[in-house]
Each structure stands twice: as C-alpha cells, then as structure tokens.
Amino acid sequence: MLILFPFLAWVAVITSAALLVMFCAAGELGPQGLSVLLGWFLVAAYCQFFGASALLATSGLVLQTVLAIYLVIRWKVSTL
C-alpha cells in the first residue's frame, strides 16, 4: 500500500505534545488535569504506534486527534 502522506500520523502527536508543554509552562493545568491529559496522550500514542491491529492503531490516531482538537479549543477559549 502506498502511503501518500506518512507524516500525517505525527501531526496530532506533535500538536498535542506542544500544547501540553505550553499549558504546563503557563501553569494552566492542575495536577489532576495534567495527569488525565498526559495519560490520555500516552495511551493514544501507544495505541497509535504500537497497536497490534489496524483497528487499535486507528483508534489511537482518533484519540490523539480528539486530544489535539480539545487542546486547541481550550487554548483558543483561554485567550479570549
């Protein structure tokens, strides 16, 4: 199978990681919020990159994308 855009799987991971670091540095995440979001990030990344089946890898990508969207929306709302 020819993969046209192999870097697209990394876009959500990089976006999520960058926004998590930014929120941590700004002090906008408490310990509980940080642990939940970091756990979400790690589970999604593990499923995405180390999933034994295509379904597990796809669900990891979906979880990672939803996390990135949530963090972007949270960032935009916090700047209003």
Gaussian input, Z-matrix of N, CA and C with variables (Angstrom, degrees):
# hf/3-21g

backbone

0 1
 N
 C     1     B1
 C     2     B2     1     A1
 N     3     B3     2     A2     1     D1
 C     4     B4     3     A3     2     D2
 C     5     B5     4     A4     3     D3
 N     6     B6     5     A5     4     D4
 C     7     B7     6     A6     5     D5
 C     8     B8     7     A7     6     D6
 N     9     B9     8     A8     7     D7
 C    10    B10     9     A9     8     D8
 C    11    B11    10    A10     9     D9
 N    12    B12    11    A11    10    D10
 C    13    B13    12    A12    11    D11
 C    14    B14    13    A13    12    D12
 N    15    B15    14    A14    13    D13
 C    16    B16    15    A15    14    D14
 C    17    B17    16    A16    15    D15
 N    18    B18    17    A17    16    D16
 C    19    B19    18    A18    17    D17
 C    20    B20    19    A19    18    D18
 N    21    B21    20    A20    19    D19
 C    22    B22    21    A21    20    D20
 C    23    B23    22    A22    21    D21
 N    24    B24    23    A23    22    D22
 C    25    B25    24    A24    23    D23
 C    26    B26    25    A25    24    D24
 N    27    B27    26    A26    25    D25
 C    28    B28    27    A27    26    D26
 C    29    B29    28    A28    27    D27
 N    30    B30    29    A29    28    D28
 C    31    B31    30    A30    29    D29
 C    32    B32    31    A31    30    D30
 N    33    B33    32    A32    31    D31
 C    34    B34    33    A33    32    D32
 C    35    B35    34    A34    33    D33
 N    36    B36    35    A35    34    D34
 C    37    B37    36    A36    35    D35
 C    38    B38    37    A37    36    D36
 N    39    B39    38    A38    37    D37
 C    40    B40    39    A39    38    D38
 C    41    B41    40    A40    39    D39
 N    42    B42    41    A41    40    D40
 C    43    B43    42    A42    41    D41
 C    44    B44    43    A43    42    D42
 N    45    B45    44    A44    43    D43
 C    46    B46    45    A45    44    D44
 C    47    B47    46    A46    45    D45
 N    48    B48    47    A47    46    D46
 C    49    B49    48    A48    47    D47
 C    50    B50    49    A49    48    D48
 N    51    B51    50    A50    49    D49
 C    52    B52    51    A51    50    D50
 C    53    B53    52    A52    51    D51
 N    54    B54    53    A53    52    D52
 C    55    B55    54    A54    53    D53
 C    56    B56    55    A55    54    D54
 N    57    B57    56    A56    55    D55
 C    58    B58    57    A57    56    D56
 C    59    B59    58    A58    57    D57
 N    60    B60    59    A59    58    D58
 C    61    B61    60    A60    59    D59
 C    62    B62    61    A61    60    D60
 N    63    B63    62    A62    61    D61
 C    64    B64    63    A63    62    D62
 C    65    B65    64    A64    63    D63
 N    66    B66    65    A65    64    D64
 C    67    B67    66    A66    65    D65
 C    68    B68    67    A67    66    D66
 N    69    B69    68    A68    67    D67
 C    70    B70    69    A69    68    D68
 C    71    B71    70    A70    69    D69
 N    72    B72    71    A71    70    D70
 C    73    B73    72    A72    71    D71
 C    74    B74    73    A73    72    D72
 N    75    B75    74    A74    73    D73
 C    76    B76    75    A75    74    D74
 C    77    B77    76    A76    75    D75
 N    78    B78    77    A77    76    D76
 C    79    B79    78    A78    77    D77
 C    80    B80    79    A79    78    D78
 N    81    B81    80    A80    79    D79
 C    82    B82    81    A81    80    D80
 C    83    B83    82    A82    81    D81
 N    84    B84    83    A83    82    D82
 C    85    B85    84    A84    83    D83
 C    86    B86    85    A85    84    D84
 N    87    B87    86    A86    85    D85
 C    88    B88    87    A87    86    D86
 C    89    B89    88    A88    87    D87
 N    90    B90    89    A89    88    D88
 C    91    B91    90    A90    89    D89
 C    92    B92    91    A91    90    D90
 N    93    B93    92    A92    91    D91
 C    94    B94    93    A93    92    D92
 C    95    B95    94    A94    93    D93
 N    96    B96    95    A95    94    D94
 C    97    B97    96    A96    95    D95
 C    98    B98    97    A97    96    D96
 N    99    B99    98    A98    97    D97
 C   100   B100    99    A99    98    D98
 C   101   B101   100   A100    99    D99
 N   102   B102   101   A101   100   D100
 C   103   B103   102   A102   101   D101
 C   104   B104   103   A103   102   D102
 N   105   B105   104   A104   103   D103
 C   106   B106   105   A105   104   D104
 C   107   B107   106   A106   105   D105
 N   108   B108   107   A107   106   D106
 C   109   B109   108   A108   107   D107
 C   110   B110   109   A109   108   D108
 N   111   B111   110   A110   109   D109
 C   112   B112   111   A111   110   D110
 C   113   B113   112   A112   111   D111
 N   114   B114   113   A113   112   D112
 C   115   B115   114   A114   113   D113
 C   116   B116   115   A115   114   D114
 N   117   B117   116   A116   115   D115
 C   118   B118   117   A117   116   D116
 C   119   B119   118   A118   117   D117
 N   120   B120   119   A119   118   D118
 C   121   B121   120   A120   119   D119
 C   122   B122   121   A121   120   D120
 N   123   B123   122   A122   121   D121
 C   124   B124   123   A123   122   D122
 C   125   B125   124   A124   123   D123
 N   126   B126   125   A125   124   D124
 C   127   B127   126   A126   125   D125
 C   128   B128   127   A127   126   D126
 N   129   B129   128   A128   127   D127
 C   130   B130   129   A129   128   D128
 C   131   B131   130   A130   129   D129
 N   132   B132   131   A131   130   D130
 C   133   B133   132   A132   131   D131
 C   134   B134   133   A133   132   D132
 N   135   B135   134   A134   133   D133
 C   136   B136   135   A135   134   D134
 C   137   B137   136   A136   135   D135
 N   138   B138   137   A137   136   D136
 C   139   B139   138   A138   137   D137
 C   140   B140   139   A139   138   D138
 N   141   B141   140   A140   139   D139
 C   142   B142   141   A141   140   D140
 C   143   B143   142   A142   141   D141
 N   144   B144   143   A143   142   D142
 C   145   B145   144   A144   143   D143
 C   146   B146   145   A145   144   D144
 N   147   B147   146   A146   145   D145
 C   148   B148   147   A147   146   D146
 C   149   B149   148   A148   147   D147
 N   150   B150   149   A149   148   D148
 C   151   B151   150   A150   149   D149
 C   152   B152   151   A151   150   D150
 N   153   B153   152   A152   151   D151
 C   154   B154   153   A153   152   D152
 C   155   B155   154   A154   153   D153
 N   156   B156   155   A155   154   D154
 C   157   B157   156   A156   155   D155
 C   158   B158   157   A157   156   D156
 N   159   B159   158   A158   157   D157
 C   160   B160   159   A159   158   D158
 C   161   B161   160   A160   159   D159
 N   162   B162   161   A161   160   D160
 C   163   B163   162   A162   161   D161
 C   164   B164   163   A163   162   D162
 N   165   B165   164   A164   163   D163
 C   166   B166   165   A165   164   D164
 C   167   B167   166   A166   165   D165
 N   168   B168   167   A167   166   D166
 C   169   B169   168   A168   167   D167
 C   170   B170   169   A169   168   D168
 N   171   B171   170   A170   169   D169
 C   172   B172   171   A171   170   D170
 C   173   B173   172   A172   171   D171
 N   174   B174   173   A173   172   D172
 C   175   B175   174   A174   173   D173
 C   176   B176   175   A175   174   D174
 N   177   B177   176   A176   175   D175
 C   178   B178   177   A177   176   D176
 C   179   B179   178   A178   177   D177
 N   180   B180   179   A179   178   D178
 C   181   B181   180   A180   179   D179
 C   182   B182   181   A181   180   D180
 N   183   B183   182   A182   181   D181
 C   184   B184   183   A183   182   D182
 C   185   B185   184   A184   183   D183
 N   186   B186   185   A185   184   D184
 C   187   B187   186   A186   185   D185
 C   188   B188   187   A187   186   D186
 N   189   B189   188   A188   187   D187
 C   190   B190   189   A189   188   D188
 C   191   B191   190   A190   189   D189
 N   192   B192   191   A191   190   D190
 C   193   B193   192   A192   191   D191
 C   194   B194   193   A193   192   D192
 N   195   B195   194   A194   193   D193
 C   196   B196   195   A195   194   D194
 C   197   B197   196   A196   195   D195
 N   198   B198   197   A197   196   D196
 C   199   B199   198   A198   197   D197
 C   200   B200   199   A199   198   D198
 N   201   B201   200   A200   199   D199
 C   202   B202   201   A201   200   D200
 C   203   B203   202   A202   201   D201
 N   204   B204   203   A203   202   D202
 C   205   B205   204   A204   203   D203
 C   206   B206   205   A205   204   D204
 N   207   B207   206   A206   205   D205
 C   208   B208   207   A207   206   D206
 C   209   B209   208   A208   207   D207
 N   210   B210   209   A209   208   D208
 C   211   B211   210   A210   209   D209
 C   212   B212   211   A211   210   D210
 N   213   B213   212   A212   211   D211
 C   214   B214   213   A213   212   D212
 C   215   B215   214   A214   213   D213
 N   216   B216   215   A215   214   D214
 C   217   B217   216   A216   215   D215
 C   218   B218   217   A217   216   D216
 N   219   B219   218   A218   217   D217
 C   220   B220   219   A219   218   D218
 C   221   B221   220   A220   219   D219
 N   222   B222   221   A221   220   D220
 C   223   B223   222   A222   221   D221
 C   224   B224   223   A223   222   D222
 N   225   B225   224   A224   223   D223
 C   226   B226   225   A225   224   D224
 C   227   B227   226   A226   225   D225
 N   228   B228   227   A227   226   D226
 C   229   B229   228   A228   227   D227
 C   230   B230   229   A229   228   D228
 N   231   B231   230   A230   229   D229
 C   232   B232   231   A231   230   D230
 C   233   B233   232   A232   231   D231
 N   234   B234   233   A233   232   D232
 C   235   B235   234   A234   233   D233
 C   236   B236   235   A235   234   D234
 N   237   B237   236   A236   235   D235
 C   238   B238   237   A237   236   D236
 C   239   B239   238   A238   237   D237

   B1=1.4543
   B2=1.5292
   B3=1.3034
   B4=1.4521
   B5=1.5310
   B6=1.2970
   B7=1.4581
   B8=1.5270
   B9=1.3193
   B10=1.4547
   B11=1.5240
   B12=1.3162
   B13=1.4571
   B14=1.5221
   B15=1.3243
   B16=1.4659
   B17=1.5280
   B18=1.3226
   B19=1.4557
   B20=1.5241
   B21=1.3218
   B22=1.4640
   B23=1.5210
   B24=1.3186
   B25=1.4621
   B26=1.5256
   B27=1.3184
   B28=1.4582
   B29=1.5259
   B30=1.3183
   B31=1.4696
   B32=1.5262
   B33=1.3225
   B34=1.4641
   B35=1.5253
   B36=1.3245
   B37=1.4638
   B38=1.5235
   B39=1.3141
   B40=1.4667
   B41=1.5295
   B42=1.3263
   B43=1.4645
   B44=1.5210
   B45=1.3195
   B46=1.4658
   B47=1.5205
   B48=1.3183
   B49=1.4663
   B50=1.5271
   B51=1.3171
   B52=1.4686
   B53=1.5293
   B54=1.3225
   B55=1.4590
   B56=1.5296
   B57=1.3291
   B58=1.4633
   B59=1.5272
   B60=1.3247
   B61=1.4681
   B62=1.5258
   B63=1.3209
   B64=1.4586
   B65=1.5314
   B66=1.3336
   B67=1.4630
   B68=1.5236
   B69=1.3219
   B70=1.4730
   B71=1.5181
   B72=1.3139
   B73=1.4653
   B74=1.5278
   B75=1.3238
   B76=1.4612
   B77=1.5187
   B78=1.3194
   B79=1.4570
   B80=1.5118
   B81=1.3252
   B82=1.4523
   B83=1.5204
   B84=1.3342
   B85=1.4566
   B86=1.5153
   B87=1.3180
   B88=1.4521
   B89=1.5154
   B90=1.3264
   B91=1.4684
   B92=1.5250
   B93=1.3315
   B94=1.4652
   B95=1.5210
   B96=1.3045
   B97=1.4612
   B98=1.5106
   B99=1.3200
   B100=1.4603
   B101=1.5236
   B102=1.3217
   B103=1.4657
   B104=1.5260
   B105=1.3337
   B106=1.4685
   B107=1.5278
   B108=1.3166
   B109=1.4656
   B110=1.5251
   B111=1.3209
   B112=1.4675
   B113=1.5296
   B114=1.3290
   B115=1.4638
   B116=1.5149
   B117=1.3302
   B118=1.4613
   B119=1.5264
   B120=1.3356
   B121=1.4626
   B122=1.5331
   B123=1.3279
   B124=1.4602
   B125=1.5247
   B126=1.3339
   B127=1.4735
   B128=1.5252
   B129=1.3254
   B130=1.4671
   B131=1.5304
   B132=1.3289
   B133=1.4682
   B134=1.5237
   B135=1.3272
   B136=1.4617
   B137=1.5312
   B138=1.3260
   B139=1.4729
   B140=1.5294
   B141=1.3186
   B142=1.4554
   B143=1.5204
   B144=1.3151
   B145=1.4532
   B146=1.5255
   B147=1.3286
   B148=1.4581
   B149=1.5194
   B150=1.3315
   B151=1.4577
   B152=1.5151
   B153=1.3407
   B154=1.4621
   B155=1.5239
   B156=1.3167
   B157=1.4619
   B158=1.5280
   B159=1.3127
   B160=1.4658
   B161=1.5234
   B162=1.3307
   B163=1.4670
   B164=1.5264
   B165=1.3248
   B166=1.4627
   B167=1.5301
   B168=1.3133
   B169=1.4651
   B170=1.5267
   B171=1.3160
   B172=1.4638
   B173=1.5234
   B174=1.3219
   B175=1.4639
   B176=1.5280
   B177=1.3293
   B178=1.4548
   B179=1.5149
   B180=1.3235
   B181=1.4641
   B182=1.5223
   B183=1.3162
   B184=1.4708
   B185=1.5275
   B186=1.3278
   B187=1.4644
   B188=1.5267
   B189=1.3204
   B190=1.4635
   B191=1.5321
   B192=1.3246
   B193=1.4618
   B194=1.5235
   B195=1.3269
   B196=1.4692
   B197=1.5272
   B198=1.3273
   B199=1.4644
   B200=1.5228
   B201=1.3203
   B202=1.4704
   B203=1.5249
   B204=1.3207
   B205=1.4637
   B206=1.5241
   B207=1.3361
   B208=1.4656
   B209=1.5249
   B210=1.3249
   B211=1.4677
   B212=1.5252
   B213=1.3121
   B214=1.4684
   B215=1.5270
   B216=1.3271
   B217=1.4694
   B218=1.5246
   B219=1.3268
   B220=1.4651
   B221=1.5298
   B222=1.3305
   B223=1.4487
   B224=1.5230
   B225=1.3355
   B226=1.4640
   B227=1.5310
   B228=1.3186
   B229=1.4597
   B230=1.5343
   B231=1.3195
   B232=1.4660
   B233=1.5272
   B234=1.3245
   B235=1.4628
   B236=1.5261
   B237=1.3232
   B238=1.4716
   B239=1.4843
   A1=109.11
   A2=115.98
   A3=122.16
   A4=109.64
   A5=115.89
   A6=120.67
   A7=107.62
   A8=116.08
   A9=120.15
   A10=112.80
   A11=116.70
   A12=120.90
   A13=109.51
   A14=118.38
   A15=119.96
   A16=113.70
   A17=117.81
   A18=120.96
   A19=112.91
   A20=118.73
   A21=120.70
   A22=112.70
   A23=118.26
   A24=120.47
   A25=111.20
   A26=117.20
   A27=121.04
   A28=113.43
   A29=118.59
   A30=121.15
   A31=110.92
   A32=117.55
   A33=120.54
   A34=111.13
   A35=117.42
   A36=121.20
   A37=110.74
   A38=116.29
   A39=120.56
   A40=110.71
   A41=117.05
   A42=120.86
   A43=110.63
   A44=117.06
   A45=120.76
   A46=111.28
   A47=116.56
   A48=120.24
   A49=111.35
   A50=116.45
   A51=119.69
   A52=111.09
   A53=117.28
   A54=119.70
   A55=111.72
   A56=117.79
   A57=119.40
   A58=111.08
   A59=116.54
   A60=120.27
   A61=110.28
   A62=117.45
   A63=121.44
   A64=111.28
   A65=117.05
   A66=120.33
   A67=111.21
   A68=116.86
   A69=120.54
   A70=110.50
   A71=116.36
   A72=121.02
   A73=111.11
   A74=116.57
   A75=120.16
   A76=112.33
   A77=117.17
   A78=120.85
   A79=113.67
   A80=117.49
   A81=120.92
   A82=113.79
   A83=116.75
   A84=120.42
   A85=109.74
   A86=115.67
   A87=119.70
   A88=109.55
   A89=116.57
   A90=119.49
   A91=113.13
   A92=117.54
   A93=119.86
   A94=111.31
   A95=117.43
   A96=121.14
   A97=112.06
   A98=115.47
   A99=119.84
   A100=111.15
   A101=116.86
   A102=119.01
   A103=111.36
   A104=117.74
   A105=120.33
   A106=110.48
   A107=117.26
   A108=120.54
   A109=111.89
   A110=117.22
   A111=120.04
   A112=110.50
   A113=116.44
   A114=119.84
   A115=111.37
   A116=116.17
   A117=121.72
   A118=109.72
   A119=115.53
   A120=121.25
   A121=111.37
   A122=116.73
   A123=120.61
   A124=112.24
   A125=117.04
   A126=120.21
   A127=110.20
   A128=116.25
   A129=119.87
   A130=111.11
   A131=117.18
   A132=120.04
   A133=111.17
   A134=116.85
   A135=119.66
   A136=110.70
   A137=115.96
   A138=119.15
   A139=111.09
   A140=116.07
   A141=120.22
   A142=112.43
   A143=117.45
   A144=119.92
   A145=114.46
   A146=118.13
   A147=120.46
   A148=112.70
   A149=117.20
   A150=120.63
   A151=111.49
   A152=115.33
   A153=120.06
   A154=112.24
   A155=117.23
   A156=119.86
   A157=109.39
   A158=114.63
   A159=119.86
   A160=110.89
   A161=116.76
   A162=120.63
   A163=110.74
   A164=117.38
   A165=121.35
   A166=111.10
   A167=117.34
   A168=120.76
   A169=111.09
   A170=116.29
   A171=120.10
   A172=111.17
   A173=116.93
   A174=119.29
   A175=110.50
   A176=117.99
   A177=120.54
   A178=112.14
   A179=116.49
   A180=120.32
   A181=111.12
   A182=116.80
   A183=120.43
   A184=110.32
   A185=117.99
   A186=121.03
   A187=111.31
   A188=116.57
   A189=120.62
   A190=111.07
   A191=116.79
   A192=120.98
   A193=111.07
   A194=116.98
   A195=120.70
   A196=110.24
   A197=117.37
   A198=120.67
   A199=111.03
   A200=117.42
   A201=120.64
   A202=110.76
   A203=117.43
   A204=120.72
   A205=110.61
   A206=116.94
   A207=120.99
   A208=110.93
   A209=117.10
   A210=120.30
   A211=111.83
   A212=117.90
   A213=120.38
   A214=110.33
   A215=116.84
   A216=120.00
   A217=110.25
   A218=116.77
   A219=120.17
   A220=110.89
   A221=117.25
   A222=121.42
   A223=110.86
   A224=116.61
   A225=120.08
   A226=111.35
   A227=117.38
   A228=121.00
   A229=110.50
   A230=117.11
   A231=119.68
   A232=111.93
   A233=118.61
   A234=120.76
   A235=112.39
   A236=117.18
   A237=119.73
   A238=113.08
   D1=133.97
   D2=-179.94
   D3=-89.38
   D4=121.87
   D5=177.47
   D6=-96.85
   D7=116.20
   D8=-175.48
   D9=-75.46
   D10=-39.86
   D11=-177.24
   D12=-128.05
   D13=80.73
   D14=-175.79
   D15=-67.90
   D16=-19.12
   D17=-178.86
   D18=-80.28
   D19=-11.76
   D20=-177.32
   D21=-63.88
   D22=-28.34
   D23=178.36
   D24=-66.72
   D25=-22.97
   D26=-178.24
   D27=-90.15
   D28=-14.36
   D29=-175.64
   D30=-62.17
   D31=-48.08
   D32=-179.06
   D33=-66.04
   D34=-37.78
   D35=179.86
   D36=-64.84
   D37=-46.45
   D38=-179.18
   D39=-66.33
   D40=-41.33
   D41=178.92
   D42=-63.20
   D43=-47.02
   D44=179.91
   D45=-61.92
   D46=-45.90
   D47=-178.96
   D48=-63.05
   D49=-44.09
   D50=-179.01
   D51=-63.99
   D52=-42.41
   D53=-179.42
   D54=-70.92
   D55=-35.10
   D56=175.47
   D57=-63.43
   D58=-42.62
   D59=177.62
   D60=-64.24
   D61=-41.28
   D62=179.99
   D63=-63.76
   D64=-44.78
   D65=178.84
   D66=-65.47
   D67=-36.71
   D68=177.52
   D69=-65.08
   D70=-46.05
   D71=-178.33
   D72=-64.67
   D73=-33.81
   D74=179.97
   D75=-81.27
   D76=-11.73
   D77=179.79
   D78=75.96
   D79=23.36
   D80=-177.45
   D81=-88.39
   D82=-5.16
   D83=178.74
   D84=-113.66
   D85=129.49
   D86=173.70
   D87=-78.45
   D88=175.81
   D89=-178.96
   D90=-61.35
   D91=-39.47
   D92=-179.98
   D93=-70.28
   D94=-44.47
   D95=178.77
   D96=-62.57
   D97=-41.15
   D98=178.77
   D99=-64.58
   D100=-42.85
   D101=-178.35
   D102=-67.04
   D103=-37.95
   D104=178.30
   D105=-66.06
   D106=-48.14
   D107=-178.34
   D108=-68.27
   D109=-37.02
   D110=177.85
   D111=-68.55
   D112=-39.18
   D113=176.06
   D114=-62.97
   D115=-43.44
   D116=177.40
   D117=-58.50
   D118=-46.12
   D119=-179.42
   D120=-60.40
   D121=-46.21
   D122=-176.91
   D123=-68.75
   D124=-41.37
   D125=178.47
   D126=-64.54
   D127=-44.42
   D128=-179.67
   D129=-64.04
   D130=-42.24
   D131=179.40
   D132=-66.17
   D133=-40.28
   D134=178.52
   D135=-62.98
   D136=-46.97
   D137=179.04
   D138=-62.79
   D139=-40.65
   D140=-176.39
   D141=-66.43
   D142=-43.87
   D143=-172.54
   D144=-99.95
   D145=-22.09
   D146=-177.94
   D147=-120.54
   D148=13.23
   D149=179.42
   D150=-64.22
   D151=138.32
   D152=-176.84
   D153=-77.01
   D154=-19.57
   D155=-179.26
   D156=-127.89
   D157=165.91
   D158=178.44
   D159=-66.75
   D160=-33.73
   D161=178.94
   D162=-64.94
   D163=-42.83
   D164=179.12
   D165=-66.84
   D166=-40.79
   D167=178.37
   D168=-66.07
   D169=-38.81
   D170=178.42
   D171=-68.21
   D172=-40.58
   D173=178.49
   D174=-65.75
   D175=-34.96
   D176=174.83
   D177=-64.06
   D178=-40.56
   D179=176.90
   D180=-64.74
   D181=-40.52
   D182=177.85
   D183=-64.28
   D184=-45.28
   D185=178.04
   D186=-60.86
   D187=-41.93
   D188=179.53
   D189=-65.43
   D190=-39.72
   D191=179.29
   D192=-67.42
   D193=-41.75
   D194=177.85
   D195=-63.53
   D196=-40.18
   D197=176.82
   D198=-62.68
   D199=-44.24
   D200=179.13
   D201=-62.58
   D202=-42.10
   D203=178.61
   D204=-63.98
   D205=-43.95
   D206=178.23
   D207=-59.54
   D208=-44.82
   D209=-178.26
   D210=-68.23
   D211=-36.79
   D212=177.28
   D213=-66.04
   D214=-43.39
   D215=178.48
   D216=-64.12
   D217=-42.43
   D218=178.65
   D219=-62.28
   D220=-39.20
   D221=178.44
   D222=-65.36
   D223=-43.63
   D224=-179.52
   D225=-66.39
   D226=-39.51
   D227=-179.58
   D228=-69.24
   D229=-36.33
   D230=-178.09
   D231=-71.92
   D232=-19.04
   D233=179.69
   D234=-90.16
   D235=-4.63
   D236=179.99
   D237=-75.74

